[in-house]
Amino acid sequence: VNQLGSIAHRRRQYDDAAEFFERGFEMIEAAPGPPHPETIVSLTGLGSSLFSQGRTADAEIRMQQALLTGDRDIGADHPNLIATLHELARMRSRSGRFDEAERFLIRAVRIGETRLGSDNVRVGQSLNSLATVLRAQGKYSEARQLLEQALKFWVRNLEPNDTWISGLLNNLDNVHNNMVDFDGAQEYLERALAIREENFGPDHPAVAQSLSNLANVLVALNQQQQAIPLLRRSVEINRKYYGPESVKYAKSLANLGEALRINGDLDQAEPLLRSAMTIFETELGTNHQLVGNQVNNLAMLSFRRGDLEAARLGFERAIEIWGANEGDDHPLVTQGLYNLARVTVDSGNVDAGVEIALRAERRSRAHLRMTARTQSEREALAFA
């Protein structure tokens, strides 16, 4: 029954999946004998299905029940708990609680290495997920180390064009992008895109992700003209696959809008950025990080047009949203402060602008010290 639940879940038939997992749990509970490890599978699958339906509170109850069952009745290091910890980390990440997600995934890695061995596929998956959470917290060097460790595992154990490798290459791109190593990021992404197009065909959403990531790097390298066609292709794939009200589609709209803004096509960029923000606010709430990103991008657009008051209000709101989600020391907040300093100076309040810029610089230096600990001298100088 649990297997039927897993199949339904992969097909996004979450109502059916929840029903199968709940039935599996009831059957296991009714069976005589000591607690069975499949109880964890049933509860985790049920919680994941409920979460995918938007029933967050019910999902949390089932996930905590699965965790308690493992810790109390089955064994705190049982491999079945790995999936539970991953799902809990996914739920925490969705709500911006990345520090909690990190703790869950560290535990998943330890269980996998202890019980399954360091070369087990589930350890590689846990390392990849943990790196993603570290990146979201601005811990780029730590994330890169984990991803490179995971990539060595996948290359050693899988075919060179396996889709898992393409996923890791995309994540490594994200980290190199954050660390301002765009040439390294472009190399990873071109390889990942080729793997995904070969495995999935040209119109698959995984291809759309690679197209967006590669285009974003090209924008960072000031190659907007090459990036914009890739982003238009990504928008169309995501619209067809996920629908025009989906977060995935909104992300691709936002990427295209930002590339157009940077390219100076402000009239084309603005409706795309506003449409993306509307979807994010509807689907994720008005204070989600992705909303903050769009508020910032629209403020940059206003600044480019010379509307300094609209730009100031936008930068202040973006800083507030980012700080609430990521903490005041996150690089996004620092970048927001630099933006606010620029518009404050241009508005004629030079002293206040300088003070804001100094606050941003102090935070930037602190983050640089943290990031540079595990970088080579060349990398640290490039990042600075």
N, C-alpha and C positions, 0 to 999 in steps of 0.2 A: 504493500500500500504506500509506503514511503517513496518507493521508486516511481510509482504513478504520480505522486505529488511532485517529485522532482521534474518529471517530464512535463507536467502541466505548467510548472513554474517557468521552465525554460521557454515554453511556448507563450508565456505572458498570460496564461489563463489562471489568474490569481484566485478567483473564486473557487474553481475546481481544485486548485492546488491546496488551498486552505482546508477544504473539505476532506481531501485525501489524508493530509497530515493529521488533522484532528481525529479522523477515524483510526489512523495508525496508532496515535497516542492512546486512545481509548482501548484498543485491542491489547496493547502492551501492558497497560495498567491493569487490565482484567486478568491477565495471565498469571498463574501461580509462580512462585519463586522469587528470588532476589531482584532488585532493580536491574533493568537491562539497558545496555548502552544505546540501543535504538531509541530509547525515550528521548535522549538528547537530540537525535536526528529529527524526530517528529516535532518536538517543541521548537527547534530552530527553524525548520521548514515552515511551520505554522506562523511563527513570528515574522519571518521574512516575507511570506505571502501577505500577511496583514499589513506590514509596513508598505509594501508595494501598492496596496489598495488605499493608502493614506490613513490607515487606522493606527496611528503612531502609539497611542496610549495602550491599546490592546497588544500591539506588537512588543512593546517594552515589557509588559507583564509576562508574556510567553518566553521572551529571551532571558529574563532574569530567572524564570522557573527552570529553563534549560541549564543555565549556569549553576544554579543552586543544586540541581539534581546531579550534575557532574561533580561539583566540589564535595557534596555531602555523601552521595550514595554510590557513585561510579568510580571516582578518582579524579583529583584535581588536574592530573596531567594526561587524561585520556584523549586520544587523537580526535574523537568526535567533537570535542570542545573547540577545536580549531575553527570550524565553520561558525559556531556560535560567537566566538570572539571576533571573527571577521564581520559578521552581521551587526554586532553591537558597535564595532568601529565605524561601519558604514552609516549607521543611524546617528552616531555622535558627529561624524563629519558633516552629515547633511545639515545638522543644526549648528555647525561652526564650533563644536566642542572638540577641537583637534587634540588637546592634551589628553583627554580621556581616551580618544580613539588610539592615540599612540600607545598608551599603557595596555590596551586590549591586544594590539598587534604585537607588541614586544612579547607578551605572554604566549601568543600564538606561535611566534618564531621559536621560542624556547621549548614549547611542547613538541613542535615538529622536529627540531634538532635532537631532542632527548629521546623521543619515542619512535621516530621514523627515520632518523638519520639526516645529515646535512645535505645529502644529494637528492632527497625526496622532492617530488614536484610541488608538494604543498608548502614546503619551506620556501621554495622560489617564489610562489604566489604570495606568501606572507611578507617576504622581503620587499617585493614590488609594492604591495599595499602600504607597508610601513613607510617606504620611501615617499610615496605620494602624500601621506599625512605629514611627514617631516617637511616636505617642500611647502605645503600649505602654511606651515608655521614659520617659513623663512629659514629653515635649517638646511640650506642648499648643499653644503659640503657633505654633511651626514647622509643626505638623500642620495647624492651622487655615488658615494662609496657603497651604499647598499645596492643600488641599481647595477653598478659595475660587478659587484659580487654575484647578483642574480643573473646578470647577462652571461658571465663565465659559466654558471651552472647550466643555463639553457643551451648555450653553444656546445657544451660538452655532452649534453644528453639528447638534443633534438636536432632535426634537420636544419640546415642554415636558412631555409625559407619558411620556417614554421611561424605561424601567426603569433605565438607567444613572444617570439623574438621581436617581431615588429612592434608589439605593444610596449616592450621594454625600451626599444629604440625611441619610441615616441616619448616615453617618460624621461629618458635621458636627455632628449632634446629640450623638454620643459626645464630641466635643471640647468643645462648649459645656457639656455635662454635667460633664466633668472640670474645666472652668474656672468652674464654679458659675454659669453663665449659663443657668438652666433655662428662662426665658421664651423666649430665643432657640432653645434646643433644642426646646421644644414646637412652636414654629412650623415648624421644619424637618420634624419628625416627622409632624405632621398632614398636611402636604403629601405626604410620602413614602408614608404609609399610603394616602392616596387614590389616588395613582398606581399603587401595587401592587395594590390591590383592583380597580381598573379594568382593569389589564392581565392579572392572574393569576386573579382570582376570590377569594372570601372564605376559601378553605381551603388556600391555597398556603403553603409554608414561608417564602417571602419575606414574605408578609403576617404570619406568626407572628413573624418578626424585628421588623417594624415595630411590631406590637402590644406586644411585650416592651419595646422601646426607649421607646415612648411611655408605657407604664405605669411604667417606671422613673423617667422624668422627673416623672410625676404623683406618685409616691411622694416624690420629692425636694421637691416643692411641697406636701407634707403632704396629698395628695388620695388616700389609700389606697383609699377606698371606690370611687372611679372607676377606680383602677388594677387592683384585684383581678379584676373580670370580664374585663378585657382579657388578663390573665395566664392565667386559667383557659382562655380560648379558645386562647391560644398553646400551652399545655401539650397540649391535645387535638390540635391540628394537628400538632405535632411528634411526638406519640406515634404517630399514624396514619401519618405520612410516613416517619419515621426508625426507629421501633421503640422499645420500652421500655427498651432497654439502651444507647441511643445517647447520645453526648455532647450533641448538640443537645437531646434530650429532657431530659437532666439539667440543662442550663442553664436551660431554661424552668421546671423544677421548683424550682431554686434561686431564681429570680426571684420565683416565687409564694410560696415559703416565706419569703423575706426580707420581702416586702410584708406577709404575715400577721404576721410577728414584730413589725415596726414598728407594725402596727395593734393589737398586744396579744393576738393570737390565738395564744398560745404553743403550746398543745396541738395545734393544726392545723399550725403551722409546723414543729415539730421533726421529725416523720416525713418531711416533704418535703425538708428540709435534709439529713437523714441519708441518705435515698435518693439524692439528688444526689451527695453526697460519696462514697458507695459506688461509684457508676458512674464518677465521675472517677478514683478510686483504681484501679479495675479497668482502665479504658481508657487512662489517661494516666500512671499511676504515683502513688505516695504523696507525692511532693514537687513535684507540679505546682502552678502558681500557682492554678488553679481549686480545687484541694484546700485550699490556704491560705485562699482566700476563704470556703469553707464552714466550715473550722475556726474562722475569725474570727466568722462569723455565729452558729455554735453557741455560741461563747464569749459573745457578746453576749446570747444567749438565757439562758445560765446566769447571767450577771450580772443580768439582769432578774428572774430567779427568786430571786436572793440566794445562789446557790451560788458564792461568791467563789473557792474553790480551783479548781473546774472552769473558771471563767472565766479565772483567771490562767494555768493550764496551756494553755488554748486560745490565748490571746493570744500567749504565748511561742512556741508551735509555729507559729502563723501568721506571726509576725515572722521566724522562722527560715526558713520556706519562701519567703516573699517576698524576703528578703535573698538567698537562694541563687539565686533565679530572676531578680530584677530589680536587685540591687545594694542596698547599705545606704542609699543616698541616695534611693531611689524613694519617692514619696508614700505608697504603700501601707505601707511600713515605718514611715514617720512616723506615719500614722494608727494603726498597730498599737501604737506606743510610747505614744501618747496614751491608747489603751484600757487598756494595761497600767498606766499611771500612775494612772488612775482606780481600777482594782481594787486596786492596791497601797495607795493612800491609804485606801480604804474598808475594807481589811483591818487598818488600824491602823498601818501603816508609813509615816507621813507623810513623813519625810525621804527615804526611798528613792523614794517616789512623786514627790516634787517633783524629785528629780534626774533621773528618767526623763522627766518632763514637760519639763524644761529641755533635755535631749538632743533631744527631739522638736521643740521650738521652734526650736533652732538649725538643724536640718535643714529645717524648714518655711520659715524665713527665707531660707535658701540657695536653696531651690527657687523661692520667690517672686521672688527677684532674677533668676533665670534666666528664669522665665516672663514676668515683667513687661517684659523688654527690648523686646519687639515689641508691647506692648499700649498702648492709650490710657490716660490717667490714670484715666478712669472705670472701664475694665475692670480695671485693676490694683487699684484700691481695692475693687471688688466681689470680685475673686479673693482678696484679703487677708482 
